[in-house]
Structure formats: C-alpha cells, structure tokens
Amino acid sequence: MSDCIFCRIVRGEAPAQIIYQDEEVTAFRDLNPQAPVHVLIVPNRHIAGVAQVEPDDEPTLGRLFTVARRLAEEMGITEGYRLVVNSGPLAGQSVFHLHLHLLGGRPFRWPPG
C-alpha cells in the first residue's frame, strides 16, 4: 500500500530511526514512546491488521516475535518487557499496518488500560 506510513518507512521513503531490518521485518523507534524502550516491529509486506492475517503469513508473524526477543536482549530488557498488538480502532490501532510494540525499561501494571 503506497500511502501507508509504515510501508514508506520500510522502503526508506519516510524518516524513522530504524534499528533492525531484514527481508521480512523492520523495527524502528516509536515517535511517541510510552516506555524508555518503545520499538515498533512491522512486517515489510503490508498487512492491515490481525483481521487480515492469512495462514501464509505465519512465518512472518513468527519472525516478528524472534526479532522482538533479539532486540530485547540487545537493549538489556530481558528481565521484563511487554509485547502489544492493537487490533482495530477501538483497541487503539492508529496505523493500519500490523505492528508489534516492544516496550520495556520500566515496570508495567495489569490491566494495561
């Protein structure tokens, strides 16, 4: 999807502090961080949200989580971090390109909000 901001970031057409990129996923710092570590991990191929996930997407979705684990290790937050996926506007999804929030560096409470 050419006008999606995350697609543009993946293609290098929009600015972002990219901290990881491979053939399947890209990770970059959130512009409005909610924790000392707040990274967005996105599939490079446009998937609007959880409701649009297909069985063929399973390897890419698994890759999101292995990259999250790797980044948590690199950022020194392995003692506790949160992974969040918002699905739809009522859940707070504001960019309709599936993304995983990696949050850490502070204590979290439950329920989240």
Biopython code that builds the backbone (N, CA, C, O; Angstrom):
import numpy as np
from Bio.PDB.StructureBuilder import StructureBuilder

atoms = [
    (1, "MET", "N", (0.866, -1.177, 0.000)),
    (1, "MET", "CA", (0.000, 0.000, 0.000)),
    (1, "MET", "C", (0.906, 1.231, 0.000)),
    (1, "MET", "O", (1.623, 1.461, 0.973)),
    (2, "SER", "N", (0.887, 2.002, -1.042)),
    (2, "SER", "CA", (1.872, 3.064, -1.246)),
    (2, "SER", "C", (1.749, 4.227, -0.283)),
    (2, "SER", "O", (2.759, 4.869, 0.005)),
    (3, "ASP", "N", (0.556, 4.539, 0.235)),
    (3, "ASP", "CA", (0.410, 5.703, 1.102)),
    (3, "ASP", "C", (0.518, 5.354, 2.589)),
    (3, "ASP", "O", (0.405, 6.248, 3.428)),
    (4, "CYS", "N", (0.731, 4.095, 2.936)),
    (4, "CYS", "CA", (0.871, 3.674, 4.331)),
    (4, "CYS", "C", (2.213, 4.163, 4.872)),
    (4, "CYS", "O", (3.253, 3.911, 4.264)),
    (5, "ILE", "N", (2.198, 4.852, 5.997)),
    (5, "ILE", "CA", (3.437, 5.408, 6.552)),
    (5, "ILE", "C", (4.437, 4.306, 6.888)),
    (5, "ILE", "O", (5.637, 4.487, 6.681)),
    (6, "PHE", "N", (3.971, 3.169, 7.401)),
    (6, "PHE", "CA", (4.911, 2.099, 7.731)),
    (6, "PHE", "C", (5.505, 1.480, 6.473)),
    (6, "PHE", "O", (6.680, 1.112, 6.468)),
    (7, "CYS", "N", (4.719, 1.357, 5.407)),
    (7, "CYS", "CA", (5.253, 0.873, 4.135)),
    (7, "CYS", "C", (6.317, 1.830, 3.613)),
    (7, "CYS", "O", (7.346, 1.405, 3.087)),
    (8, "ARG", "N", (6.061, 3.113, 3.764)),
    (8, "ARG", "CA", (7.037, 4.116, 3.317)),
    (8, "ARG", "C", (8.313, 4.044, 4.140)),
    (8, "ARG", "O", (9.404, 4.205, 3.594)),
    (9, "ILE", "N", (8.199, 3.807, 5.446)),
    (9, "ILE", "CA", (9.389, 3.646, 6.300)),
    (9, "ILE", "C", (10.176, 2.420, 5.851)),
    (9, "ILE", "O", (11.396, 2.488, 5.701)),
    (10, "VAL", "N", (9.489, 1.305, 5.637)),
    (10, "VAL", "CA", (10.159, 0.073, 5.197)),
    (10, "VAL", "C", (10.935, 0.312, 3.909)),
    (10, "VAL", "O", (12.046, -0.195, 3.755)),
    (11, "ARG", "N", (10.365, 1.077, 2.983)),
    (11, "ARG", "CA", (11.011, 1.350, 1.690)),
    (11, "ARG", "C", (12.058, 2.456, 1.773)),
    (11, "ARG", "O", (12.724, 2.742, 0.778)),
    (12, "GLY", "N", (12.218, 3.077, 2.926)),
    (12, "GLY", "CA", (13.190, 4.159, 3.071)),
    (12, "GLY", "C", (12.708, 5.481, 2.530)),
    (12, "GLY", "O", (13.515, 6.377, 2.281)),
    (13, "GLU", "N", (11.399, 5.627, 2.341)),
    (13, "GLU", "CA", (10.829, 6.849, 1.781)),
    (13, "GLU", "C", (10.330, 7.820, 2.842)),
    (13, "GLU", "O", (9.972, 8.954, 2.521)),
    (14, "ALA", "N", (10.300, 7.396, 4.091)),
    (14, "ALA", "CA", (9.871, 8.245, 5.205)),
    (14, "ALA", "C", (10.894, 8.085, 6.319)),
    (14, "ALA", "O", (11.446, 7.000, 6.504)),
    (15, "PRO", "N", (11.151, 9.158, 7.065)),
    (15, "PRO", "CA", (12.177, 9.082, 8.101)),
    (15, "PRO", "C", (11.735, 8.230, 9.287)),
    (15, "PRO", "O", (10.571, 8.239, 9.685)),
    (16, "ALA", "N", (12.686, 7.504, 9.831)),
    (16, "ALA", "CA", (12.476, 6.717, 11.039)),
    (16, "ALA", "C", (13.846, 6.291, 11.546)),
    (16, "ALA", "O", (14.801, 6.189, 10.776)),
    (17, "GLN", "N", (13.931, 6.048, 12.833)),
    (17, "GLN", "CA", (15.167, 5.537, 13.410)),
    (17, "GLN", "C", (15.096, 4.006, 13.359)),
    (17, "GLN", "O", (14.690, 3.355, 14.321)),
    (18, "ILE", "N", (15.495, 3.460, 12.231)),
    (18, "ILE", "CA", (15.447, 2.018, 12.023)),
    (18, "ILE", "C", (16.574, 1.376, 12.820)),
    (18, "ILE", "O", (17.734, 1.778, 12.724)),
    (19, "ILE", "N", (16.207, 0.365, 13.613)),
    (19, "ILE", "CA", (17.219, -0.325, 14.408)),
    (19, "ILE", "C", (17.431, -1.769, 13.946)),
    (19, "ILE", "O", (18.376, -2.429, 14.376)),
    (20, "TYR", "N", (16.559, -2.250, 13.079)),
    (20, "TYR", "CA", (16.721, -3.602, 12.534)),
    (20, "TYR", "C", (15.903, -3.702, 11.251)),
    (20, "TYR", "O", (14.795, -3.173, 11.160)),
    (21, "GLN", "N", (16.469, -4.390, 10.263)),
    (21, "GLN", "CA", (15.712, -4.652, 9.038)),
    (21, "GLN", "C", (16.282, -5.891, 8.370)),
    (21, "GLN", "O", (17.498, -6.052, 8.266)),
    (22, "ASP", "N", (15.388, -6.766, 7.917)),
    (22, "ASP", "CA", (15.779, -7.904, 7.107)),
    (22, "ASP", "C", (14.754, -8.059, 5.990)),
    (22, "ASP", "O", (13.979, -7.139, 5.731)),
    (23, "GLU", "N", (14.742, -9.199, 5.336)),
    (23, "GLU", "CA", (13.853, -9.377, 4.185)),
    (23, "GLU", "C", (12.380, -9.484, 4.569)),
    (23, "GLU", "O", (11.510, -9.314, 3.715)),
    (24, "GLU", "N", (12.083, -9.765, 5.850)),
    (24, "GLU", "CA", (10.694, -9.948, 6.273)),
    (24, "GLU", "C", (10.153, -8.845, 7.166)),
    (24, "GLU", "O", (8.977, -8.494, 7.069)),
    (25, "VAL", "N", (10.999, -8.292, 8.039)),
    (25, "VAL", "CA", (10.508, -7.332, 9.034)),
    (25, "VAL", "C", (11.450, -6.142, 9.174)),
    (25, "VAL", "O", (12.629, -6.204, 8.823)),
    (26, "THR", "N", (10.888, -5.060, 9.698)),
    (26, "THR", "CA", (11.643, -3.844, 10.005)),
    (26, "THR", "C", (11.246, -3.392, 11.404)),
    (26, "THR", "O", (10.076, -3.458, 11.780)),
    (27, "ALA", "N", (12.230, -2.932, 12.171)),
    (27, "ALA", "CA", (11.977, -2.420, 13.520)),
    (27, "ALA", "C", (12.526, -1.004, 13.619)),
    (27, "ALA", "O", (13.623, -0.710, 13.145)),
    (28, "PHE", "N", (11.741, -0.134, 14.243)),
    (28, "PHE", "CA", (12.149, 1.259, 14.393)),
    (28, "PHE", "C", (11.563, 1.830, 15.677)),
    (28, "PHE", "O", (10.569, 1.330, 16.203)),
    (29, "ARG", "N", (12.197, 2.881, 16.167)),
    (29, "ARG", "CA", (11.756, 3.513, 17.417)),
    (29, "ARG", "C", (10.424, 4.239, 17.204)),
    (29, "ARG", "O", (10.203, 4.881, 16.178)),
    (30, "ASP", "N", (9.546, 4.118, 18.202)),
    (30, "ASP", "CA", (8.259, 4.807, 18.170)),
    (30, "ASP", "C", (8.479, 6.303, 18.358)),
    (30, "ASP", "O", (9.299, 6.710, 19.181)),
    (31, "LEU", "N", (7.763, 7.116, 17.608)),
    (31, "LEU", "CA", (7.893, 8.577, 17.727)),
    (31, "LEU", "C", (7.273, 9.121, 19.011)),
    (31, "LEU", "O", (7.612, 10.223, 19.440)),
    (32, "ASN", "N", (6.372, 8.364, 19.625)),
    (32, "ASN", "CA", (5.707, 8.783, 20.855)),
    (32, "ASN", "C", (5.887, 7.682, 21.904)),
    (32, "ASN", "O", (4.928, 6.993, 22.253)),
    (33, "PRO", "N", (7.117, 7.517, 22.407)),
    (33, "PRO", "CA", (7.398, 6.375, 23.278)),
    (33, "PRO", "C", (6.606, 6.397, 24.574)),
    (33, "PRO", "O", (6.433, 7.439, 25.205)),
    (34, "GLN", "N", (6.129, 5.214, 24.953)),
    (34, "GLN", "CA", (5.375, 5.033, 26.189)),
    (34, "GLN", "C", (6.212, 4.351, 27.271)),
    (34, "GLN", "O", (5.707, 4.051, 28.353)),
    (35, "ALA", "N", (7.479, 4.110, 26.980)),
    (35, "ALA", "CA", (8.414, 3.496, 27.910)),
    (35, "ALA", "C", (9.823, 3.869, 27.447)),
    (35, "ALA", "O", (10.001, 4.316, 26.314)),
    (36, "PRO", "N", (10.823, 3.691, 28.313)),
    (36, "PRO", "CA", (12.193, 4.004, 27.878)),
    (36, "PRO", "C", (12.604, 3.259, 26.599)),
    (36, "PRO", "O", (13.327, 3.806, 25.767)),
    (37, "VAL", "N", (12.150, 2.036, 26.449)),
    (37, "VAL", "CA", (12.324, 1.300, 25.199)),
    (37, "VAL", "C", (10.933, 1.133, 24.595)),
    (37, "VAL", "O", (10.048, 0.535, 25.208)),
    (38, "HIS", "N", (10.750, 1.661, 23.401)),
    (38, "HIS", "CA", (9.481, 1.500, 22.679)),
    (38, "HIS", "C", (9.811, 1.396, 21.199)),
    (38, "HIS", "O", (10.096, 2.390, 20.531)),
    (39, "VAL", "N", (9.765, 0.178, 20.714)),
    (39, "VAL", "CA", (10.122, -0.128, 19.338)),
    (39, "VAL", "C", (8.908, -0.727, 18.640)),
    (39, "VAL", "O", (8.171, -1.516, 19.233)),
    (40, "LEU", "N", (8.701, -0.354, 17.387)),
    (40, "LEU", "CA", (7.667, -0.959, 16.557)),
    (40, "LEU", "C", (8.337, -1.945, 15.616)),
    (40, "LEU", "O", (9.344, -1.632, 14.982)),
    (41, "ILE", "N", (7.768, -3.135, 15.534)),
    (41, "ILE", "CA", (8.283, -4.175, 14.646)),
    (41, "ILE", "C", (7.167, -4.494, 13.664)),
    (41, "ILE", "O", (6.076, -4.901, 14.062)),
    (42, "VAL", "N", (7.445, -4.309, 12.382)),
    (42, "VAL", "CA", (6.406, -4.434, 11.357)),
    (42, "VAL", "C", (6.816, -5.439, 10.286)),
    (42, "VAL", "O", (8.001, -5.573, 9.979)),
    (43, "PRO", "N", (5.836, -6.148, 9.713)),
    (43, "PRO", "CA", (6.163, -6.947, 8.533)),
    (43, "PRO", "C", (6.448, -6.002, 7.367)),
    (43, "PRO", "O", (5.794, -4.967, 7.231)),
    (44, "ASN", "N", (7.406, -6.349, 6.542)),
    (44, "ASN", "CA", (7.717, -5.488, 5.397)),
    (44, "ASN", "C", (6.584, -5.470, 4.375)),
    (44, "ASN", "O", (6.375, -4.468, 3.691)),
    (45, "ARG", "N", (5.863, -6.567, 4.275)),
    (45, "ARG", "CA", (4.712, -6.630, 3.377)),
    (45, "ARG", "C", (3.502, -6.070, 4.112)),
    (45, "ARG", "O", (3.296, -6.367, 5.289)),
    (46, "HIS", "N", (2.715, -5.276, 3.435)),
    (46, "HIS", "CA", (1.569, -4.643, 4.070)),
    (46, "HIS", "C", (0.512, -5.676, 4.453)),
    (46, "HIS", "O", (-0.017, -6.398, 3.608)),
    (47, "ILE", "N", (0.224, -5.724, 5.744)),
    (47, "ILE", "CA", (-0.910, -6.474, 6.299)),
    (47, "ILE", "C", (-1.624, -5.453, 7.172)),
    (47, "ILE", "O", (-1.033, -4.954, 8.130)),
    (48, "ALA", "N", (-2.860, -5.132, 6.872)),
    (48, "ALA", "CA", (-3.547, -4.031, 7.558)),
    (48, "ALA", "C", (-3.713, -4.273, 9.057)),
    (48, "ALA", "O", (-3.600, -3.335, 9.845)),
    (49, "GLY", "N", (-3.975, -5.493, 9.454)),
    (49, "GLY", "CA", (-4.179, -5.783, 10.873)),
    (49, "GLY", "C", (-4.391, -7.260, 11.093)),
    (49, "GLY", "O", (-4.310, -8.054, 10.156)),
    (50, "VAL", "N", (-4.663, -7.631, 12.328)),
    (50, "VAL", "CA", (-4.852, -9.035, 12.686)),
    (50, "VAL", "C", (-5.979, -9.661, 11.864)),
    (50, "VAL", "O", (-5.874, -10.822, 11.467)),
    (51, "ALA", "N", (-7.037, -8.926, 11.606)),
    (51, "ALA", "CA", (-8.180, -9.467, 10.865)),
    (51, "ALA", "C", (-7.823, -9.816, 9.421)),
    (51, "ALA", "O", (-8.566, -10.547, 8.764)),
    (52, "GLN", "N", (-6.718, -9.315, 8.926)),
    (52, "GLN", "CA", (-6.304, -9.586, 7.551)),
    (52, "GLN", "C", (-5.197, -10.644, 7.470)),
    (52, "GLN", "O", (-4.718, -10.943, 6.377)),
    (53, "VAL", "N", (-4.786, -11.211, 8.601)),
    (53, "VAL", "CA", (-3.743, -12.225, 8.612)),
    (53, "VAL", "C", (-4.255, -13.503, 7.945)),
    (53, "VAL", "O", (-5.380, -13.939, 8.194)),
    (54, "GLU", "N", (-3.426, -14.088, 7.105)),
    (54, "GLU", "CA", (-3.737, -15.333, 6.401)),
    (54, "GLU", "C", (-2.756, -16.420, 6.838)),
    (54, "GLU", "O", (-1.688, -16.106, 7.364)),
    (55, "PRO", "N", (-3.099, -17.688, 6.630)),
    (55, "PRO", "CA", (-2.182, -18.765, 7.009)),
    (55, "PRO", "C", (-0.772, -18.610, 6.424)),
    (55, "PRO", "O", (0.208, -18.977, 7.071)),
    (56, "ASP", "N", (-0.667, -18.074, 5.218)),
    (56, "ASP", "CA", (0.659, -17.881, 4.615)),
    (56, "ASP", "C", (1.511, -16.858, 5.362)),
    (56, "ASP", "O", (2.721, -16.789, 5.146)),
    (57, "ASP", "N", (0.895, -16.063, 6.240)),
    (57, "ASP", "CA", (1.618, -15.041, 6.995)),
    (57, "ASP", "C", (2.296, -15.602, 8.247)),
    (57, "ASP", "O", (3.060, -14.892, 8.900)),
    (58, "GLU", "N", (2.029, -16.858, 8.588)),
    (58, "GLU", "CA", (2.554, -17.407, 9.842)),
    (58, "GLU", "C", (4.067, -17.296, 9.983)),
    (58, "GLU", "O", (4.528, -16.929, 11.064)),
    (59, "PRO", "N", (4.877, -17.593, 8.952)),
    (59, "PRO", "CA", (6.323, -17.432, 9.132)),
    (59, "PRO", "C", (6.735, -15.990, 9.451)),
    (59, "PRO", "O", (7.626, -15.766, 10.270)),
    (60, "THR", "N", (6.097, -15.032, 8.818)),
    (60, "THR", "CA", (6.416, -13.627, 9.074)),
    (60, "THR", "C", (5.996, -13.231, 10.485)),
    (60, "THR", "O", (6.719, -12.499, 11.161)),
    (61, "LEU", "N", (4.840, -13.706, 10.935)),
    (61, "LEU", "CA", (4.401, -13.381, 12.290)),
    (61, "LEU", "C", (5.359, -13.980, 13.322)),
    (61, "LEU", "O", (5.660, -13.341, 14.331)),
    (62, "GLY", "N", (5.831, -15.179, 13.081)),
    (62, "GLY", "CA", (6.834, -15.766, 13.960)),
    (62, "GLY", "C", (8.109, -14.944, 13.964)),
    (62, "GLY", "O", (8.748, -14.789, 15.005)),
    (63, "ARG", "N", (8.481, -14.421, 12.813)),
    (63, "ARG", "CA", (9.687, -13.591, 12.695)),
    (63, "ARG", "C", (9.553, -12.319, 13.540)),
    (63, "ARG", "O", (10.535, -11.870, 14.132)),
    (64, "LEU", "N", (8.345, -11.731, 13.605)),
    (64, "LEU", "CA", (8.134, -10.549, 14.453)),
    (64, "LEU", "C", (8.557, -10.847, 15.889)),
    (64, "LEU", "O", (9.200, -10.022, 16.538)),
    (65, "PHE", "N", (8.191, -12.033, 16.380)),
    (65, "PHE", "CA", (8.490, -12.394, 17.767)),
    (65, "PHE", "C", (9.962, -12.732, 17.981)),
    (65, "PHE", "O", (10.520, -12.390, 19.023)),
    (66, "THR", "N", (10.596, -13.388, 17.028)),
    (66, "THR", "CA", (12.021, -13.684, 17.219)),
    (66, "THR", "C", (12.856, -12.411, 17.146)),
    (66, "THR", "O", (13.863, -12.285, 17.843)),
    (67, "VAL", "N", (12.442, -11.479, 16.314)),
    (67, "VAL", "CA", (13.138, -10.180, 16.274)),
    (67, "VAL", "C", (12.892, -9.423, 17.578)),
    (67, "VAL", "O", (13.806, -8.785, 18.099)),
    (68, "ALA", "N", (11.673, -9.485, 18.111)),
    (68, "ALA", "CA", (11.391, -8.835, 19.397)),
    (68, "ALA", "C", (12.300, -9.384, 20.486)),
    (68, "ALA", "O", (12.868, -8.620, 21.266)),
    (69, "ARG", "N", (12.443, -10.708, 20.545)),
    (69, "ARG", "CA", (13.323, -11.317, 21.546)),
    (69, "ARG", "C", (14.762, -10.843, 21.364)),
    (69, "ARG", "O", (15.428, -10.497, 22.339)),
    (70, "ARG", "N", (15.239, -10.827, 20.134)),
    (70, "ARG", "CA", (16.603, -10.387, 19.846)),
    (70, "ARG", "C", (16.826, -8.934, 20.275)),
    (70, "ARG", "O", (17.836, -8.609, 20.900)),
    (71, "LEU", "N", (15.873, -8.071, 19.934)),
    (71, "LEU", "CA", (16.005, -6.654, 20.297)),
    (71, "LEU", "C", (15.938, -6.462, 21.807)),
    (71, "LEU", "O", (16.659, -5.627, 22.352)),
    (72, "ALA", "N", (15.083, -7.222, 22.496)),
    (72, "ALA", "CA", (15.014, -7.138, 23.959)),
    (72, "ALA", "C", (16.359, -7.503, 24.571)),
    (72, "ALA", "O", (16.805, -6.862, 25.522)),
    (73, "GLU", "N", (17.001, -8.525, 24.031)),
    (73, "GLU", "CA", (18.331, -8.905, 24.520)),
    (73, "GLU", "C", (19.334, -7.792, 24.263)),
    (73, "GLU", "O", (20.094, -7.421, 25.158)),
    (74, "GLU", "N", (19.340, -7.258, 23.049)),
    (74, "GLU", "CA", (20.293, -6.202, 22.690)),
    (74, "GLU", "C", (20.084, -4.931, 23.514)),
    (74, "GLU", "O", (21.042, -4.211, 23.797)),
    (75, "MET", "N", (18.843, -4.656, 23.899)),
    (75, "MET", "CA", (18.523, -3.437, 24.640)),
    (75, "MET", "C", (18.541, -3.644, 26.151)),
    (75, "MET", "O", (18.259, -2.717, 26.911)),
    (76, "GLY", "N", (18.870, -4.845, 26.582)),
    (76, "GLY", "CA", (19.030, -5.108, 28.004)),
    (76, "GLY", "C", (17.743, -5.103, 28.812)),
    (76, "GLY", "O", (17.740, -4.686, 29.970)),
    (77, "ILE", "N", (16.656, -5.558, 28.219)),
    (77, "ILE", "CA", (15.372, -5.539, 28.941)),
    (77, "ILE", "C", (14.802, -6.952, 29.125)),
    (77, "ILE", "O", (13.588, -7.118, 29.245)),
    (78, "THR", "N", (15.660, -7.955, 29.146)),
    (78, "THR", "CA", (15.174, -9.335, 29.205)),
    (78, "THR", "C", (14.534, -9.703, 30.541)),
    (78, "THR", "O", (13.883, -10.744, 30.631)),
    (79, "GLU", "N", (14.693, -8.893, 31.570)),
    (79, "GLU", "CA", (14.042, -9.201, 32.848)),
    (79, "GLU", "C", (12.548, -8.886, 32.818)),
    (79, "GLU", "O", (11.817, -9.268, 33.732)),
    (80, "GLY", "N", (12.102, -8.212, 31.805)),
    (80, "GLY", "CA", (10.678, -7.925, 31.675)),
    (80, "GLY", "C", (10.408, -6.905, 30.591)),
    (80, "GLY", "O", (10.967, -5.809, 30.585)),
    (81, "TYR", "N", (9.548, -7.287, 29.686)),
    (81, "TYR", "CA", (9.108, -6.373, 28.633)),
    (81, "TYR", "C", (7.715, -6.780, 28.216)),
    (81, "TYR", "O", (7.247, -7.874, 28.531)),
    (82, "ARG", "N", (7.066, -5.894, 27.510)),
    (82, "ARG", "CA", (5.704, -6.147, 27.064)),
    (82, "ARG", "C", (5.673, -6.093, 25.537)),
    (82, "ARG", "O", (6.303, -5.241, 24.912)),
    (83, "LEU", "N", (4.919, -7.031, 24.957)),
    (83, "LEU", "CA", (4.644, -7.031, 23.522)),
    (83, "LEU", "C", (3.160, -6.776, 23.347)),
    (83, "LEU", "O", (2.335, -7.448, 23.964)),
    (84, "VAL", "N", (2.814, -5.800, 22.504)),
    (84, "VAL", "CA", (1.421, -5.394, 22.336)),
    (84, "VAL", "C", (1.089, -5.339, 20.853)),
    (84, "VAL", "O", (1.856, -4.814, 20.046)),
    (85, "VAL", "N", (-0.073, -5.893, 20.512)),
    (85, "VAL", "CA", (-0.643, -5.742, 19.178)),
    (85, "VAL", "C", (-2.043, -5.182, 19.368)),
    (85, "VAL", "O", (-2.890, -5.829, 19.983)),
    (86, "ASN", "N", (-2.294, -3.990, 18.850)),
    (86, "ASN", "CA", (-3.631, -3.401, 18.873)),
    (86, "ASN", "C", (-4.333, -3.796, 17.586)),
    (86, "ASN", "O", (-3.754, -3.700, 16.504)),
    (87, "SER", "N", (-5.576, -4.238, 17.698)),
    (87, "SER", "CA", (-6.318, -4.684, 16.527)),
    (87, "SER", "C", (-7.616, -3.893, 16.403)),
    (87, "SER", "O", (-8.589, -4.156, 17.111)),
    (88, "GLY", "N", (-7.615, -2.934, 15.505)),
    (88, "GLY", "CA", (-8.795, -2.121, 15.248)),
    (88, "GLY", "C", (-8.807, -0.827, 16.043)),
    (88, "GLY", "O", (-8.096, -0.691, 17.039)),
    (89, "PRO", "N", (-9.618, 0.121, 15.597)),
    (89, "PRO", "CA", (-9.640, 1.446, 16.221)),
    (89, "PRO", "C", (-10.074, 1.430, 17.689)),
    (89, "PRO", "O", (-9.568, 2.229, 18.477)),
    (90, "LEU", "N", (-10.991, 0.551, 18.075)),
    (90, "LEU", "CA", (-11.426, 0.521, 19.472)),
    (90, "LEU", "C", (-10.320, 0.022, 20.401)),
    (90, "LEU", "O", (-10.360, 0.277, 21.605)),
    (91, "ALA", "N", (-9.342, -0.681, 19.856)),
    (91, "ALA", "CA", (-8.204, -1.161, 20.650)),
    (91, "ALA", "C", (-7.035, -0.184, 20.607)),
    (91, "ALA", "O", (-6.013, -0.418, 21.251)),
    (92, "GLY", "N", (-7.171, 0.905, 19.858)),
    (92, "GLY", "CA", (-6.110, 1.904, 19.792)),
    (92, "GLY", "C", (-5.219, 1.803, 18.575)),
    (92, "GLY", "O", (-4.215, 2.512, 18.495)),
    (93, "GLN", "N", (-5.550, 0.941, 17.619)),
    (93, "GLN", "CA", (-4.739, 0.885, 16.403)),
    (93, "GLN", "C", (-4.955, 2.154, 15.605)),
    (93, "GLN", "O", (-6.079, 2.459, 15.204)),
    (94, "SER", "N", (-3.878, 2.898, 15.372)),
    (94, "SER", "CA", (-3.997, 4.154, 14.644)),
    (94, "SER", "C", (-3.316, 4.104, 13.277)),
    (94, "SER", "O", (-3.631, 4.913, 12.405)),
    (95, "VAL", "N", (-2.393, 3.171, 13.079)),
    (95, "VAL", "CA", (-1.784, 2.944, 11.774)),
    (95, "VAL", "C", (-2.201, 1.542, 11.347)),
    (95, "VAL", "O", (-1.916, 0.563, 12.036)),
    (96, "PHE", "N", (-2.867, 1.458, 10.222)),
    (96, "PHE", "CA", (-3.435, 0.191, 9.789)),
    (96, "PHE", "C", (-2.455, -0.582, 8.913)),
    (96, "PHE", "O", (-2.679, -0.851, 7.733)),
    (97, "HIS", "N", (-1.356, -0.919, 9.579)),
    (97, "HIS", "CA", (-0.318, -1.830, 9.094)),
    (97, "HIS", "C", (0.054, -2.599, 10.344)),
    (97, "HIS", "O", (0.537, -2.009, 11.310)),
    (98, "LEU", "N", (-0.162, -3.902, 10.346)),
    (98, "LEU", "CA", (0.091, -4.723, 11.523)),
    (98, "LEU", "C", (1.454, -4.380, 12.125)),
    (98, "LEU", "O", (2.446, -4.279, 11.402)),
    (99, "HIS", "N", (1.503, -4.201, 13.443)),
    (99, "HIS", "CA", (2.769, -3.918, 14.098)),
    (99, "HIS", "C", (2.753, -4.407, 15.534)),
    (99, "HIS", "O", (1.715, -4.450, 16.195)),
    (100, "LEU", "N", (3.929, -4.770, 15.984)),
    (100, "LEU", "CA", (4.148, -5.263, 17.329)),
    (100, "LEU", "C", (4.897, -4.183, 18.092)),
    (100, "LEU", "O", (5.954, -3.728, 17.655)),
    (101, "HIS", "N", (4.350, -3.768, 19.237)),
    (101, "HIS", "CA", (5.043, -2.821, 20.107)),
    (101, "HIS", "C", (5.915, -3.620, 21.066)),
    (101, "HIS", "O", (5.425, -4.528, 21.737)),
    (102, "LEU", "N", (7.189, -3.296, 21.137)),
    (102, "LEU", "CA", (8.103, -3.834, 22.139)),
    (102, "LEU", "C", (8.350, -2.715, 23.133)),
    (102, "LEU", "O", (8.943, -1.690, 22.795)),
    (103, "LEU", "N", (7.884, -2.919, 24.379)),
    (103, "LEU", "CA", (8.006, -1.895, 25.420)),
    (103, "LEU", "C", (8.786, -2.463, 26.601)),
    (103, "LEU", "O", (8.557, -3.602, 27.008)),
    (104, "GLY", "N", (9.701, -1.676, 27.148)),
    (104, "GLY", "CA", (10.468, -2.127, 28.301)),
    (104, "GLY", "C", (11.231, -0.992, 28.936)),
    (104, "GLY", "O", (11.159, 0.158, 28.502)),
    (105, "GLY", "N", (11.969, -1.343, 29.983)),
    (105, "GLY", "CA", (12.784, -0.354, 30.667)),
    (105, "GLY", "C", (12.102, 0.304, 31.846)),
    (105, "GLY", "O", (12.649, 1.231, 32.443)),
    (106, "ARG", "N", (10.905, -0.168, 32.190)),
    (106, "ARG", "CA", (10.179, 0.308, 33.368)),
    (106, "ARG", "C", (9.186, -0.770, 33.791)),
    (106, "ARG", "O", (8.856, -1.649, 32.995)),
    (107, "PRO", "N", (8.703, -0.714, 35.044)),
    (107, "PRO", "CA", (7.686, -1.677, 35.466)),
    (107, "PRO", "C", (6.347, -1.396, 34.770)),
    (107, "PRO", "O", (6.016, -0.248, 34.474)),
    (108, "PHE", "N", (5.600, -2.448, 34.522)),
    (108, "PHE", "CA", (4.270, -2.330, 33.944)),
    (108, "PHE", "C", (3.247, -2.877, 34.929)),
    (108, "PHE", "O", (3.567, -3.707, 35.780)),
    (109, "ARG", "N", (2.020, -2.403, 34.801)),
    (109, "ARG", "CA", (0.935, -2.851, 35.670)),
    (109, "ARG", "C", (-0.095, -3.610, 34.836)),
    (109, "ARG", "O", (-0.091, -3.545, 33.607)),
    (110, "TRP", "N", (-0.968, -4.324, 35.525)),
    (110, "TRP", "CA", (-2.054, -5.027, 34.867)),
    (110, "TRP", "C", (-3.337, -4.708, 35.594)),
    (110, "TRP", "O", (-3.322, -4.721, 36.825)),
    (111, "PRO", "N", (-4.437, -4.425, 34.944)),
    (111, "PRO", "CA", (-4.584, -4.419, 33.486)),
    (111, "PRO", "C", (-3.947, -3.178, 32.875)),
    (111, "PRO", "O", (-3.764, -2.167, 33.553)),
    (112, "PRO", "N", (-3.607, -3.262, 31.576)),
    (112, "PRO", "CA", (-2.856, -2.188, 30.956)),
    (112, "PRO", "C", (-3.643, -0.925, 30.663)),
    (112, "PRO", "O", (-3.028, 0.134, 30.534)),
    (113, "GLY", "N", (-4.945, -0.964, 30.552)),
    (113, "GLY", "CA", (-5.563, 0.296, 30.284)),
    (113, "GLY", "C", (-6.919, 0.254, 29.735)),
    (113, "GLY", "O", (-7.514, 1.301, 29.479)),
]
sb = StructureBuilder()
sb.init_structure("model")
sb.init_model(0)
sb.init_chain("A")
sb.init_seg("    ")
for serial, (resi, resn, name, xyz) in enumerate(atoms, 1):
    if name == "N":
        sb.init_residue(resn, " ", resi, " ")
    sb.init_atom(name, np.array(xyz, "f"), 0.0, 1.0, " ", f" {name:<3s}", serial, name[0])
structure = sb.get_structure()
